Amino acid sequence: MATTQPIRTIKETKALAQYFLDKNEPRNYVLVVIAMQTGLRISDILKLTWEQVYDYKTNKIKKTLTLTEQKTNKTKIIALGEKVAKALKHLAKTAAEAGRYLIENPRTKKPISRIQAYRIIRKAAETLTLSNRVSCHSLRKTFGYHALRSGASHAVIMDIFNHSSFEVTKRYLGISQDDKDIVYLNLELVA
């Protein structure tokens, strides 16, 4: 089985998010936006509740999200940027009730399953003709890949992903010779 890959172009990340807006699927839009903008694992995203992201006293999206990662049992504080807040506001119009999950199955009132999340992402990736190696985990990798490309420190990315070395992070993000070539060809230090 092939390793999942990050979505490597901003055009494709925007197309994936827009796909769900165009289909009027705000829940699925929030799923991909949170995954790509925070780098959280799908298992952690599916457990998120409205109380974690919405301040009912002020009726506003919170500035940060605090959670304990399911896989590592480590507490994480994540800044909720403008893109995440915008997506959450979009979903909040119909779903921001205390006690509810963000990514909820409307029939059961429980989070959708990881399998259902995978199907949602795969169907969109196929429709948009993205790589055949796009999955839920690709969205986490997409976050790291683009954070690195935008100049984020190796140490910070390693810390976000809880990796033991940058070698692990490079393999995880699928840093390839093509990525290295882009650096060589686009750097202009002399006239």
Backbone as CSV, one residue per row, in Angstrom:
resi,resn,N_x,N_y,N_z,CA_x,CA_y,CA_z,C_x,C_y,C_z
1,MET,0.848,-1.186,0.000,0.000,0.000,0.000,0.886,1.239,0.000
2,ALA,0.545,2.205,-0.828,1.331,3.426,-0.957,1.107,4.337,0.249
3,THR,2.146,5.079,0.581,2.074,6.034,1.677,1.258,7.246,1.240
4,THR,0.423,7.736,2.134,-0.334,8.936,1.799,0.622,10.116,1.660
5,GLN,0.238,11.050,0.857,1.075,12.200,0.559,0.349,13.484,0.937
6,PRO,1.108,14.545,1.194,0.459,15.848,1.399,-0.075,16.365,0.066
7,ILE,-1.010,17.263,0.158,-1.472,17.976,-1.043,-0.469,19.098,-1.251
8,ARG,0.225,19.074,-2.363,1.413,19.902,-2.543,1.188,21.292,-3.119
9,THR,0.016,21.584,-3.632,-0.189,22.933,-4.164,-1.316,23.636,-3.421
10,ILE,-1.156,24.926,-3.246,-2.193,25.735,-2.588,-3.468,25.726,-3.425
11,LYS,-3.321,25.704,-4.725,-4.487,25.647,-5.616,-5.345,24.421,-5.295
12,GLU,-4.689,23.278,-5.048,-5.431,22.052,-4.739,-6.026,22.085,-3.332
13,THR,-5.326,22.685,-2.368,-5.902,22.763,-1.019,-7.145,23.643,-1.026
14,LYS,-7.063,24.740,-1.762,-8.230,25.635,-1.858,-9.375,24.952,-2.595
15,ALA,-9.053,24.192,-3.643,-10.087,23.487,-4.404,-10.795,22.456,-3.528
16,LEU,-10.032,21.770,-2.669,-10.627,20.776,-1.779,-11.612,21.436,-0.812
17,ALA,-11.216,22.523,-0.198,-12.113,23.229,0.721,-13.332,23.774,-0.034
18,GLN,-13.093,24.363,-1.189,-14.179,24.952,-1.983,-15.177,23.893,-2.439
19,TYR,-14.694,22.698,-2.684,-15.555,21.585,-3.100,-16.718,21.419,-2.116
20,PHE,-16.405,21.467,-0.826,-17.441,21.262,0.194,-18.341,22.490,0.350
21,LEU,-17.790,23.670,0.128,-18.639,24.870,0.145,-19.625,24.829,-1.018
22,ASP,-19.118,24.463,-2.193,-19.969,24.402,-3.380,-21.082,23.373,-3.237
23,LYS,-20.819,22.296,-2.510,-21.820,21.256,-2.289,-22.713,21.561,-1.080
24,ASN,-22.495,22.725,-0.453,-23.233,23.127,0.742,-23.129,22.066,1.841
25,GLU,-21.871,21.682,2.119,-21.571,20.713,3.175,-20.644,21.368,4.200
26,PRO,-21.203,22.257,5.037,-20.360,22.994,5.980,-19.618,22.104,6.974
27,ARG,-20.212,21.008,7.387,-19.522,20.103,8.322,-18.237,19.557,7.695
28,ASN,-18.323,19.128,6.444,-17.161,18.563,5.763,-16.139,19.648,5.424
29,TYR,-16.630,20.846,5.171,-15.744,21.992,4.958,-14.916,22.248,6.218
30,VAL,-15.578,22.243,7.365,-14.887,22.446,8.646,-13.876,21.328,8.873
31,LEU,-14.239,20.113,8.562,-13.328,18.979,8.723,-12.019,19.212,7.973
32,VAL,-12.088,19.561,6.699,-10.846,19.732,5.924,-10.106,20.999,6.314
33,VAL,-10.822,22.062,6.635,-10.149,23.302,7.032,-9.394,23.099,8.343
34,ILE,-10.032,22.516,9.335,-9.340,22.283,10.609,-8.134,21.361,10.399
35,ALA,-8.308,20.311,9.632,-7.206,19.366,9.409,-6.022,20.044,8.721
36,MET,-6.296,20.820,7.672,-5.198,21.442,6.928,-4.609,22.649,7.646
37,GLN,-5.386,23.346,8.443,-4.904,24.561,9.098,-4.287,24.319,10.472
38,THR,-4.552,23.148,11.065,-4.006,22.890,12.400,-3.064,21.689,12.453
39,GLY,-3.154,20.796,11.492,-2.320,19.601,11.514,-2.762,18.574,12.534
40,LEU,-3.964,18.690,13.038,-4.469,17.699,13.994,-4.756,16.375,13.301
41,ARG,-4.614,15.295,14.045,-5.000,13.975,13.543,-6.517,13.918,13.428
42,ILE,-6.987,13.119,12.483,-8.426,12.994,12.262,-9.122,12.491,13.526
43,SER,-8.471,11.594,14.278,-9.088,11.066,15.500,-9.337,12.176,16.521
44,ASP,-8.442,13.167,16.567,-8.629,14.291,17.494,-9.688,15.267,16.985
45,ILE,-9.735,15.480,15.690,-10.729,16.390,15.115,-12.137,15.852,15.349
46,LEU,-12.309,14.556,15.160,-13.643,13.970,15.293,-14.175,14.043,16.725
47,LYS,-13.304,14.189,17.703,-13.727,14.274,19.108,-14.026,15.710,19.551
48,LEU,-13.744,16.682,18.706,-13.941,18.083,19.097,-15.417,18.404,19.317
49,THR,-15.671,19.170,20.383,-17.026,19.621,20.676,-17.103,21.139,20.510
50,TRP,-18.308,21.626,20.425,-18.492,23.074,20.274,-17.954,23.845,21.477
51,GLU,-18.055,23.262,22.670,-17.537,23.960,23.859,-16.045,24.228,23.749
52,GLN,-15.325,23.403,23.018,-13.885,23.583,22.890,-13.514,24.752,21.978
53,VAL,-14.404,25.107,21.069,-14.060,26.139,20.083,-14.962,27.370,20.124
54,TYR,-16.039,27.299,20.889,-17.021,28.389,20.875,-17.268,28.891,22.295
55,ASP,-17.208,30.213,22.455,-17.467,30.838,23.751,-18.935,31.282,23.773
56,TYR,-19.735,30.574,24.536,-21.176,30.847,24.564,-21.523,32.144,25.290
57,LYS,-20.620,32.641,26.146,-20.873,33.901,26.842,-20.770,35.083,25.888
58,THR,-19.787,35.022,24.998,-19.574,36.132,24.058,-20.135,35.843,22.669
59,ASN,-20.582,34.594,22.450,-21.062,34.168,21.133,-20.013,34.367,20.047
60,LYS,-18.771,33.961,20.371,-17.666,34.086,19.413,-16.834,32.813,19.409
61,ILE,-16.157,32.614,18.291,-15.205,31.515,18.180,-14.022,31.832,19.084
62,LYS,-13.551,30.844,19.825,-12.404,31.047,20.706,-11.139,31.282,19.884
63,LYS,-10.170,31.923,20.492,-8.883,32.207,19.835,-7.964,30.994,19.852
64,THR,-8.139,30.121,20.858,-7.301,28.928,20.964,-8.157,27.709,21.294
65,LEU,-7.603,26.570,20.969,-8.212,25.290,21.269,-7.236,24.517,22.147
66,THR,-7.711,24.010,23.251,-6.890,23.166,24.118,-7.465,21.760,24.078
67,LEU,-6.580,20.791,23.808,-7.034,19.406,23.777,-5.911,18.473,24.184
68,THR,-6.294,17.280,24.573,-5.330,16.226,24.865,-5.369,15.270,23.687
69,GLU,-4.213,15.134,23.019,-4.147,14.268,21.848,-4.428,12.828,22.234
70,GLN,-5.265,12.195,21.462,-5.654,10.815,21.727,-4.455,9.871,21.620
71,LYS,-3.620,10.038,20.603,-2.511,9.110,20.368,-1.386,9.269,21.386
72,THR,-1.044,10.524,21.717,0.116,10.770,22.574,-0.242,11.075,24.023
73,ASN,-1.499,11.392,24.269,-1.979,11.805,25.585,-1.313,13.100,26.058
74,LYS,-0.790,13.889,25.106,-0.170,15.170,25.430,-1.192,16.281,25.219
75,THR,-1.140,17.273,26.113,-2.022,18.426,25.983,-1.413,19.402,24.992
76,LYS,-2.252,19.927,24.130,-1.831,20.833,23.082,-2.706,22.071,23.106
77,ILE,-2.098,23.213,22.877,-2.843,24.459,22.704,-2.602,24.906,21.272
78,ILE,-3.684,25.116,20.539,-3.591,25.448,19.120,-4.303,26.773,18.876
79,ALA,-3.588,27.692,18.263,-4.200,28.966,17.882,-5.163,28.712,16.726
80,LEU,-6.370,29.212,16.872,-7.365,29.071,15.807,-7.317,30.329,14.942
81,GLY,-6.688,30.205,13.818,-6.507,31.339,12.924,-7.784,31.752,12.214
82,GLU,-7.638,32.742,11.378,-8.759,33.351,10.654,-9.510,32.342,9.786
83,LYS,-8.786,31.458,9.107,-9.433,30.490,8.214,-10.287,29.498,9.002
84,VAL,-9.773,29.040,10.125,-10.534,28.107,10.959,-11.749,28.822,11.547
85,ALA,-11.552,30.039,12.040,-12.670,30.796,12.622,-13.770,31.027,11.583
86,LYS,-13.373,31.363,10.373,-14.351,31.592,9.292,-15.150,30.316,9.014
87,ALA,-14.458,29.180,8.939,-15.137,27.904,8.693,-16.084,27.570,9.833
88,LEU,-15.619,27.752,11.069,-16.459,27.455,12.228,-17.686,28.362,12.278
89,LYS,-17.519,29.639,11.942,-18.667,30.558,11.902,-19.692,30.082,10.882
90,HIS,-19.201,29.577,9.763,-20.087,29.070,8.711,-20.928,27.905,9.238
91,LEU,-20.287,26.990,9.956,-20.992,25.836,10.510,-21.844,26.228,11.720
92,ALA,-21.390,27.211,12.478,-22.088,27.615,13.703,-23.506,28.107,13.428
93,LYS,-23.748,28.594,12.226,-25.083,29.089,11.882,-26.156,28.029,12.101
94,THR,-25.760,26.746,11.925,-26.750,25.678,12.039,-26.447,24.650,13.122
95,ALA,-25.230,24.665,13.684,-24.863,23.531,14.535,-24.224,23.870,15.875
96,ALA,-24.023,25.121,16.219,-23.257,25.469,17.422,-24.081,25.332,18.699
97,GLU,-24.392,24.120,19.045,-25.133,23.865,20.276,-24.230,23.186,21.288
98,ALA,-24.331,23.597,22.527,-23.545,22.988,23.600,-23.817,21.487,23.634
99,GLY,-22.772,20.733,23.881,-22.915,19.298,23.985,-22.831,18.554,22.662
100,ARG,-22.682,19.285,21.569,-22.614,18.635,20.259,-21.186,18.580,19.748
101,TYR,-20.933,17.612,18.909,-19.637,17.475,18.256,-19.606,18.352,17.012
102,LEU,-18.408,18.821,16.666,-18.268,19.626,15.446,-18.591,18.804,14.212
103,ILE,-17.995,17.632,14.134,-18.127,16.793,12.949,-19.073,15.649,13.302
104,GLU,-20.342,15.997,13.332,-21.356,15.119,13.900,-22.184,14.417,12.820
105,ASN,-22.531,13.177,13.109,-23.502,12.454,12.294,-24.877,12.965,12.733
106,PRO,-25.655,13.550,11.829,-26.925,14.150,12.253,-27.934,13.153,12.827
107,ARG,-27.836,11.903,12.432,-28.778,10.903,12.949,-28.420,10.449,14.355
108,THR,-27.141,10.161,14.589,-26.730,9.593,15.876,-26.316,10.640,16.895
109,LYS,-26.018,11.866,16.431,-25.520,12.956,17.286,-24.162,12.617,17.897
110,LYS,-23.449,11.683,17.264,-22.092,11.322,17.658,-21.164,11.718,16.517
111,PRO,-19.851,11.738,16.768,-18.937,12.077,15.673,-19.056,11.055,14.543
112,ILE,-18.819,11.509,13.320,-18.759,10.553,12.227,-17.562,9.628,12.478
113,SER,-17.549,8.484,11.851,-16.453,7.534,12.043,-15.241,7.948,11.204
114,ARG,-14.090,7.404,11.553,-12.878,7.649,10.765,-13.066,7.132,9.349
115,ILE,-13.760,6.014,9.195,-14.017,5.443,7.870,-14.866,6.411,7.049
116,GLN,-15.894,6.988,7.677,-16.744,7.945,6.960,-15.941,9.188,6.582
117,ALA,-15.091,9.656,7.479,-14.240,10.812,7.159,-13.343,10.486,5.969
118,TYR,-12.768,9.285,5.968,-11.918,8.847,4.858,-12.712,8.859,3.544
119,ARG,-13.914,8.311,3.571,-14.746,8.264,2.348,-15.053,9.671,1.836
120,ILE,-15.332,10.573,2.751,-15.634,11.961,2.370,-14.432,12.586,1.673
121,ILE,-13.251,12.424,2.262,-12.026,13.004,1.697,-11.681,12.337,0.373
122,ARG,-11.745,11.004,0.321,-11.405,10.268,-0.913,-12.330,10.657,-2.061
123,LYS,-13.623,10.752,-1.792,-14.570,11.099,-2.860,-14.246,12.475,-3.421
124,ALA,-13.965,13.422,-2.542,-13.621,14.771,-2.993,-12.317,14.754,-3.784
125,ALA,-11.317,14.018,-3.288,-10.021,13.942,-3.978,-10.184,13.323,-5.364
126,GLU,-10.989,12.293,-5.462,-11.234,11.659,-6.761,-11.973,12.598,-7.699
127,THR,-12.983,13.264,-7.194,-13.756,14.199,-8.014,-12.868,15.321,-8.543
128,LEU,-11.959,15.791,-7.698,-11.061,16.885,-8.077,-9.802,16.388,-8.790
129,THR,-9.713,15.090,-8.989,-8.545,14.434,-9.593,-7.239,14.817,-8.909
130,LEU,-7.273,14.817,-7.585,-6.053,14.982,-6.810,-5.329,13.642,-6.815
131,SER,-4.180,13.592,-6.236,-3.397,12.356,-6.164,-4.242,11.202,-5.632
132,ASN,-3.943,9.997,-6.115,-4.666,8.828,-5.606,-4.173,8.417,-4.230
133,ARG,-3.247,9.174,-3.671,-2.738,8.854,-2.336,-3.179,9.897,-1.312
134,VAL,-4.332,10.499,-1.523,-4.875,11.475,-0.580,-5.838,10.758,0.356
135,SER,-5.648,10.990,1.647,-6.517,10.403,2.673,-6.696,11.446,3.772
136,CYS,-7.349,11.068,4.835,-7.490,11.976,5.978,-6.125,12.401,6.500
137,HIS,-5.203,11.448,6.578,-3.885,11.751,7.122,-3.106,12.698,6.199
138,SER,-3.458,12.701,4.916,-2.824,13.634,3.977,-3.043,15.081,4.411
139,LEU,-4.172,15.350,5.034,-4.480,16.722,5.430,-3.541,17.180,6.537
140,ARG,-3.211,16.292,7.463,-2.225,16.596,8.513,-0.858,16.828,7.883
141,LYS,-0.497,15.978,6.941,0.781,16.124,6.245,0.806,17.409,5.419
142,THR,-0.327,17.776,4.861,-0.427,19.009,4.073,-0.081,20.214,4.936
143,PHE,-0.599,20.227,6.156,-0.272,21.298,7.098,1.241,21.416,7.276
144,GLY,1.886,20.312,7.601,3.325,20.323,7.843,4.131,20.685,6.604
145,TYR,3.728,20.152,5.479,4.430,20.412,4.220,4.424,21.905,3.898
146,HIS,3.247,22.513,3.987,3.141,23.939,3.644,3.712,24.835,4.741
147,ALA,3.649,24.397,5.987,4.292,25.167,7.065,5.794,25.218,6.815
148,LEU,6.366,24.094,6.465,7.798,24.034,6.177,8.153,24.899,4.969
149,ARG,7.356,24.802,3.927,7.618,25.577,2.706,7.449,27.076,2.940
150,SER,6.622,27.445,3.914,6.416,28.874,4.179,7.440,29.437,5.153
151,GLY,8.375,28.582,5.586,9.468,29.079,6.417,9.392,28.750,7.891
152,ALA,8.437,27.923,8.294,8.363,27.540,9.712,9.624,26.776,10.092
153,SER,10.053,26.966,11.294,11.253,26.315,11.815,11.081,24.797,11.857
154,HIS,12.152,24.086,11.518,12.144,22.620,11.606,11.790,22.174,13.016
155,ALA,12.348,22.852,13.990,12.114,22.483,15.392,10.646,22.626,15.765
156,VAL,10.014,23.675,15.291,8.598,23.896,15.606,7.735,22.824,14.956
157,ILE,8.009,22.501,13.704,7.228,21.466,13.020,7.423,20.116,13.697
158,MET,8.658,19.797,14.044,8.931,18.546,14.773,8.134,18.501,16.073
159,ASP,8.098,19.612,16.783,7.381,19.681,18.051,5.873,19.523,17.841
160,ILE,5.345,20.175,16.834,3.913,20.058,16.538,3.540,18.602,16.278
161,PHE,4.382,17.912,15.519,4.102,16.523,15.168,4.623,15.517,16.196
162,ASN,5.316,15.987,17.226,5.910,15.111,18.239,6.892,14.109,17.627
163,HIS,7.672,14.568,16.648,8.677,13.708,16.029,10.001,13.822,16.781
164,SER,10.775,12.746,16.750,12.039,12.707,17.491,13.196,13.342,16.735
165,SER,13.081,13.468,15.405,14.155,14.066,14.615,13.574,14.675,13.350
166,PHE,14.371,15.552,12.727,13.896,16.141,11.475,13.907,15.109,10.355
167,GLU,14.732,14.092,10.438,14.721,13.006,9.446,13.341,12.338,9.422
168,VAL,12.783,12.109,10.599,11.441,11.517,10.686,10.429,12.461,10.034
169,THR,10.537,13.742,10.325,9.615,14.732,9.762,9.729,14.787,8.245
170,LYS,10.942,14.761,7.724,11.141,14.790,6.265,10.476,13.590,5.597
171,ARG,10.680,12.418,6.156,10.037,11.220,5.589,8.522,11.346,5.687
172,TYR,8.048,11.814,6.832,6.618,11.949,7.082,5.966,12.887,6.068
173,LEU,6.641,13.985,5.761,6.079,14.990,4.855,6.357,14.686,3.385
174,GLY,7.143,13.640,3.129,7.406,13.262,1.748,8.263,14.273,1.018
175,ILE,9.240,14.853,1.721,10.139,15.805,1.075,10.908,15.042,0.001
176,SER,10.781,15.486,-1.227,11.366,14.765,-2.353,12.422,15.603,-3.068
177,GLN,13.079,14.989,-4.042,14.066,15.702,-4.833,13.419,16.878,-5.559
178,ASP,12.179,16.715,-5.997,11.484,17.827,-6.661,11.384,19.036,-5.742
179,ASP,11.108,18.790,-4.465,11.026,19.884,-3.495,12.389,20.552,-3.328
180,LYS,13.433,19.748,-3.297,14.786,20.295,-3.191,15.138,21.098,-4.435
181,ASP,14.765,20.591,-5.603,15.053,21.291,-6.860,14.395,22.670,-6.894
182,ILE,13.179,22.777,-6.365,12.483,24.063,-6.327,13.296,25.085,-5.552
183,VAL,13.873,24.667,-4.432,14.704,25.567,-3.631,15.909,26.009,-4.454
184,TYR,16.601,25.056,-5.070,17.786,25.381,-5.872,17.452,26.341,-7.016
185,LEU,16.340,26.102,-7.684,16.015,26.878,-8.872,15.371,28.219,-8.583
186,ASN,14.756,28.389,-7.431,14.050,29.636,-7.141,14.828,30.625,-6.272
187,LEU,15.914,30.196,-5.684,16.702,31.080,-4.834,17.510,32.033,-5.701
188,GLU,17.332,33.322,-5.459,18.034,34.342,-6.261,18.828,35.252,-5.318
189,LEU,20.076,34.879,-5.072,20.888,35.618,-4.129,21.846,36.611,-4.798
190,VAL,22.027,36.464,-6.081,22.924,37.385,-6.811,22.201,37.937,-8.022
191,ALA,22.740,39.038,-8.552,22.097,39.702,-9.693,22.299,38.931,-10.981
